[in-house]
Amino acid sequence: MEALGAALGRSSSGLFESLLPPASLHRTPFLPPSHPLPFPNASENLSKLSKPLLLRCSAGPARAPPHGNPSVWRRRDPPGQETSGSDAEGHHRRAPPRRPRPPQQIVSREIWTPSGVVKVTPKPDFQRSRSRRPPSNSPRSAPPERKVDPGAWRLYQVKVPLDVDPGKDDISVHSFLREEVARRLLCKAERLQGDVISIVRKSFDARKKEKPVFVYIVDVSAAAVTAAHSKAPHNLKKLKMKPGLFERAPADSEQTTKGLEYDVLSNEVGEGSLELDGYDDTSDGALPVRLTGRTAPRYVGPRKDRDELEAEEEVERREESEESASSSRGDATSGGSIQKEKAIVVGSGPAGLFAALALAEAGIKVTVVERGQPVERRGRDIGALMVRRSLNADSNYCYGEGGAGTWSDGKLTTRIGKNSEEVREVLRKLVQFGGPERILVDGKPHLGTDRLVRMLRAFREHLEGLGVEMRFGEIVDDLVIQSGQVTGALVRNLSTGASEVMSADSVVLGVGHSARDVYTMLEGHEVHMAQKDFAAGFRIEHPQALIDRIQYREWADSVDRGRGKVPVADYTLAAQERGDNRSCFSFCMCPGGQVVPTSTNADELCVNGMSFSRRASQWANAALVVPVSAPDFVEFGGDSPLAGVAFQRAMERRAAAMGGGNFVAPVQRAADFLDGVLSADPLPSSSYRLGVRSARLDELYPDVVTASLRQALLAFDKMMPGFVSPDALLHGVETRTSAPVRIERDPATLQSVSHPGLYPIGEGAGYAGGIVSSAVDGMRVGNAIVRTMRGEGAESSEAKESEFEAALV
Ligand SMILES: Cc1cc2nc3c(=O)[nH]c(=O)nc-3n(C[C@H](O)[C@H](O)[C@H](O)COP(=O)(O)OP(=O)(O)OC[C@H]3O[C@@H](n4cnc5c(N)ncnc54)[C@H](O)[C@@H]3O)c2cc1C
């Protein structure tokens, strides 16, 4: 709690200040970049590497700026007025005696940086001390985007051995990293001091036979490189650009995607790259499910202080929210008045929340209607399921604040281009709501349920501060349609049973893939929908120690149940189709996690994986799934757009029956699945807390699915020897890997093609397959609605829509 509190309390100005040169240098004026370089030879050499030279020094010997920030060069003092430091011959000068500090004066200064001129107004001391107080639960301000220095070089594959790296949780530029960067740049590490290196990505690679390494992508200021070679400029000539190893850093983050497509961390083994419309496999670990809803960071201190503090913070929070709401509204009106427009967002999953955020920030009046409960109460409902087997059909692992992504693994990996500006925007928001900053650079960012629950409270407070009305425990039963246009929704309060008609200019539908009642309602209105392929199979579970050993060999002990230097081991497996057999993938791998029931109906059983931030459980689970499509759905509804839903439901009912009811999961050892026999007792231990029962899972799916899974298991055991060990247990069934339906939308406006005013978003609509992609889709649609309301063109969304869909197929 304290750590989270400290993180939340860190102000953006504090972050910004840490990027500035040391205070001692603030007294010295800085020069603009127009001054000629003092070392012409180096300049010539540099021109071979970089086009625009961003920084030139006026006079004096070629040397790195003393404060280590090559973007800001210090003017030499006029003769006779030197302060301290070395003179041109390198002799040390004595600093003049210190004068007493004058009364505090707040003076804004302009600093030239490679990204432009920045005006800096230091905070008065009393404000700085205030920002160090224990934090409130309110969201911190958005983290600054890591500015790509336009004069920077990007180095890939910078490897630091495991034994010297500080480990997975550290994202600082430590001395060994600095050494390695210097070695690659043929200069001395001492010459790369200060903020000249920034980490773009940090990953762990244990695939090779030799020692595991942390692999970094870093940006290094070009001016710093020049300065570092000032004494031996000929070394600059030896630096050769090489795509994928040493490149010019892209000028904007959109462009970063290309160079970073590969992920050295992935532990990926397989027979080729197979695409699934979801998030990547990776995941996280588990503590026992906490059944209390008390997850808010709480300040522990003397009662009086705490009360005062909380009151003060409340005032501050309101002021901040009002300020941000009014400034956002100001922006919104500048493009056309949309202040009177109303939107209903149905569902508070990642898609719904990010759509609501985009709309509210533009000044639109938003109501979020969520059938499930806020996280505090949702935790209790999930507790009732796990302890008393009592399923609340509207508040469970799939339904409630944060949607299916809350009691999840919280992997933030995505297949839609992890460095695209939209993905980075979502990650920055998550940091703003309390996520750890390292998700911005981690090769496989991950949150875990414990963090997600806390972050969602901050997200909610932020939305409410923007004027969003959050209505939990209320379900949208129907749409209001007038002359083919959706103009509102019929909303029922689940505790009182009272229904009301809410009208709106736009209804944003982000109900997730489990809301089968909504699909049926849409079908009744002839909203255009189409069948969509998805994947089905089982969730396999192994002891985490086995996976650590297979993946990390003698370094497996470094995992230390999530506390060690290396990430808890994961895997991504893929087998391609062969003969009549289809491809098969591992999906949503949860290292150190647990298998959980994700049913929304007591007659059906489906499972998924979740974990906590430390990934500390003794199990590793992952879905092993095979694509299914229209031909598989023929006997379940033929051409109906909902035939895939019927297929899912039928498999889930079979699984519930095989388990004997009461959410007991049917299981089979992987080896027995291959042999087609019932697994004998004793069964391997399972993290699934509602009990398991031996069953013939090999008889559950259509033959082609079973045959494909068998072939893949054999292949996976070759790729990861021990994968089909006696402890490997298949749990039934994994059917909700993505939506079985696509609600068709207009590529330009992103509205339903058949029903204008209706905006289907996220996973349930068939446009996303994970937390991040759903959030991106929600944000994108929210922005499209704003553009439509302002009467602006929609070309950009059209282009992006097809790009986005292509990434998902
Ligand atoms: C156990 C589990 C683990 C997962 N782990 C990961 C992971 O690690 N990483 C990852 O990227 N993805 C993960 N996923 C998938 C991810 O959660 C989803 O892709 C994502 O949440 C989809 O977002 P969404 O907003 O489109 O829909 P959802 O998150 O499903 O949200 C839909 C919301 O709509 C509400 N709703 C439905 N019908 C109505 C109605 N009629 N009226 C009002 N409200 C309604 C629901 O209650 C729900 O809260 C996991 C999913 C599960 C179930």
The ligand as a Tripos MOL2 file, in Angstrom:
@<TRIPOS>MOLECULE
LIG
   53    58     1     0     0
SMALL
NO_CHARGES

@<TRIPOS>ATOM
      1 C1        -10.3170  -14.5810  -16.3500 C.3       1 LIG1
      2 C2         -9.8900  -13.7390  -17.5130 C.ar      1 LIG1
      3 C3         -8.5550  -13.3960  -17.6580 C.ar      1 LIG1
      4 C4         -8.1570  -12.5630  -18.6890 C.ar      1 LIG1
      5 N1         -6.8470  -12.1930  -18.7600 N.ar      1 LIG1
      6 C5         -6.4820  -11.2610  -19.6730 C.ar      1 LIG1
      7 C6         -5.1770  -10.7620  -19.7060 C.ar      1 LIG1
      8 O1         -4.3380  -11.1330  -18.8980 O.2       1 LIG1
      9 N2         -4.8520   -9.8350  -20.6410 N.ar      1 LIG1
     10 C7         -5.7590   -9.4070  -21.5530 C.ar      1 LIG1
     11 O2         -5.4170   -8.5590  -22.3790 O.2       1 LIG1
     12 N3         -7.0130   -9.8690  -21.5610 N.ar      1 LIG1
     13 C8         -7.4000  -10.7780  -20.6380 C.ar      1 LIG1
     14 N4         -8.6820  -11.2570  -20.6470 N.ar      1 LIG1
     15 C9         -9.5890  -10.7830  -21.6960 C.3       1 LIG1
     16 C10       -10.0350   -9.3660  -21.3840 C.3       1 LIG1
     17 O3        -10.4920   -9.3180  -20.0770 O.3       1 LIG1
     18 C11       -11.1060   -8.9380  -22.3520 C.3       1 LIG1
     19 O4        -10.5930   -9.0370  -23.6490 O.3       1 LIG1
     20 C12       -11.5270   -7.4920  -22.1090 C.3       1 LIG1
     21 O5        -11.9270   -7.3070  -20.7910 O.3       1 LIG1
     22 C13       -12.6610   -7.1240  -23.0480 C.3       1 LIG1
     23 O6        -13.0220   -5.8020  -22.7760 O.3       1 LIG1
     24 P1        -14.4720   -5.2300  -23.1440 P.3       1 LIG1
     25 O7        -14.5390   -3.9100  -22.5060 O.co2     1 LIG1
     26 O8        -14.6760   -5.3290  -24.5950 O.co2     1 LIG1
     27 O9        -15.5030   -6.2300  -22.4620 O.3       1 LIG1
     28 P2        -15.6380   -6.7460  -20.9580 P.3       1 LIG1
     29 O10       -14.3720   -6.5500  -20.2290 O.co2     1 LIG1
     30 O11       -16.1410   -8.1310  -21.0590 O.co2     1 LIG1
     31 O12       -16.7040   -5.7930  -20.3150 O.3       1 LIG1
     32 C14       -18.0570   -5.8250  -20.6610 C.3       1 LIG1
     33 C15       -18.8760   -5.2350  -19.5120 C.3       1 LIG1
     34 O13       -20.2000   -5.0390  -19.9670 O.3       1 LIG1
     35 C16       -21.0930   -5.3600  -18.9210 C.3       1 LIG1
     36 N5        -22.3890   -5.7150  -19.5050 N.ar      1 LIG1
     37 C17       -22.6870   -6.7890  -20.2610 C.ar      1 LIG1
     38 N6        -23.9760   -6.7540  -20.6320 N.ar      1 LIG1
     39 C18       -24.5090   -5.6290  -20.1190 C.ar      1 LIG1
     40 C19       -25.7930   -5.0600  -20.1570 C.ar      1 LIG1
     41 N7        -26.7970   -5.6160  -20.8410 N.pl3     1 LIG1
     42 N8        -26.0230   -3.9150  -19.4580 N.ar      1 LIG1
     43 C20       -25.0230   -3.3280  -18.7590 C.ar      1 LIG1
     44 N9        -23.7780   -3.8420  -18.6880 N.ar      1 LIG1
     45 C21       -23.5150   -4.9680  -19.3810 C.ar      1 LIG1
     46 C22       -20.4270   -6.5150  -18.2230 C.3       1 LIG1
     47 O14       -20.8870   -6.6310  -16.8990 O.3       1 LIG1
     48 C23       -18.9640   -6.1530  -18.3090 C.3       1 LIG1
     49 O15       -18.5320   -5.4910  -17.1630 O.3       1 LIG1
     50 C24        -9.1070  -12.1080  -19.6250 C.ar      1 LIG1
     51 C25       -10.4540  -12.4800  -19.5120 C.ar      1 LIG1
     52 C26       -10.8390  -13.2690  -18.4690 C.ar      1 LIG1
     53 C27       -12.3030  -13.6500  -18.3380 C.3       1 LIG1
@<TRIPOS>BOND
     1     1     2 1
     2     2     3 ar
     3     2    52 ar
     4     3     4 ar
     5     4     5 ar
     6     4    50 ar
     7     5     6 ar
     8     6     7 ar
     9     6    13 1
    10     7     8 2
    11     7     9 ar
    12     9    10 ar
    13    10    11 2
    14    10    12 ar
    15    12    13 ar
    16    13    14 ar
    17    14    15 1
    18    14    50 ar
    19    15    16 1
    20    16    17 1
    21    16    18 1
    22    18    19 1
    23    18    20 1
    24    20    21 1
    25    20    22 1
    26    22    23 1
    27    23    24 1
    28    24    25 2
    29    24    26 1
    30    24    27 1
    31    27    28 1
    32    28    29 2
    33    28    30 1
    34    28    31 1
    35    31    32 1
    36    32    33 1
    37    33    34 1
    38    33    48 1
    39    34    35 1
    40    35    36 1
    41    35    46 1
    42    36    37 ar
    43    36    45 ar
    44    37    38 ar
    45    38    39 ar
    46    39    40 ar
    47    39    45 ar
    48    40    41 1
    49    40    42 ar
    50    42    43 ar
    51    43    44 ar
    52    44    45 ar
    53    46    47 1
    54    46    48 1
    55    48    49 1
    56    50    51 ar
    57    51    52 ar
    58    52    53 1
@<TRIPOS>SUBSTRUCTURE
     1 LIG1         1 GROUP 0 **** ****
